[in-house]
Amino acid sequence: MKLIYNRTDFPSGRSHILIRDAEAPSPELVHFMLVLSNKGTLWVDVYWPYDEEAEGYTRRISEQQFWQTFREWRLNGMVLGDSGRVAELLARKRLARSRQAKNA
């Protein structure tokens, strides 16, 4: 297992910091062990489909930066979220993209 720490800052103001296993077997379905949102929610053990748009807003950070941001968000009241809901939202987004591609 080779861990990479990333931070994604979307234009909408939503941010994620995450630990990614660079040796994950499937490039289409990446396993993030921890996904954090500064909107106050924490998801653990999330399988996330590759998102080309998100990659444009993602940068690599150090492990120290990851944990510093994690501590800041915890102090601001971050709570455990529902990873099933996240998977459902991502599946809908991917399905919508597939439909747009077929209609184009």
C-alpha positions, 0 to 999 in steps of 0.5 A: 500500500502506497499512500498519497495525501490530496486536497480538492478545493472545488469552485463552489467552496466544497473541499475534501482532503483524502488519503488515496492508495496509489496501488489500488488495483482498479484505476476506474474505482479508487479506494479512498480510506478517508474522505473529509468535507469542510462542510462538516461531514466525514466519510470513512472507507469510501469507494469513489469512481474516478472523477476527471473534473475533481482531478483538475482541482486536486493537489498533493499535500503532505501527511502533516498538512492532511492531519493539520486540516483534519484537526482544524475541521474536527475542532469546527464540529465535523461529524460522521456522514453516510458513505452510502448516500455519497455513493448514490450521489456519485452514481447519479452523477456518472449516469447523467454523464453517460446519458449526456454522452449518448444524446450528444 
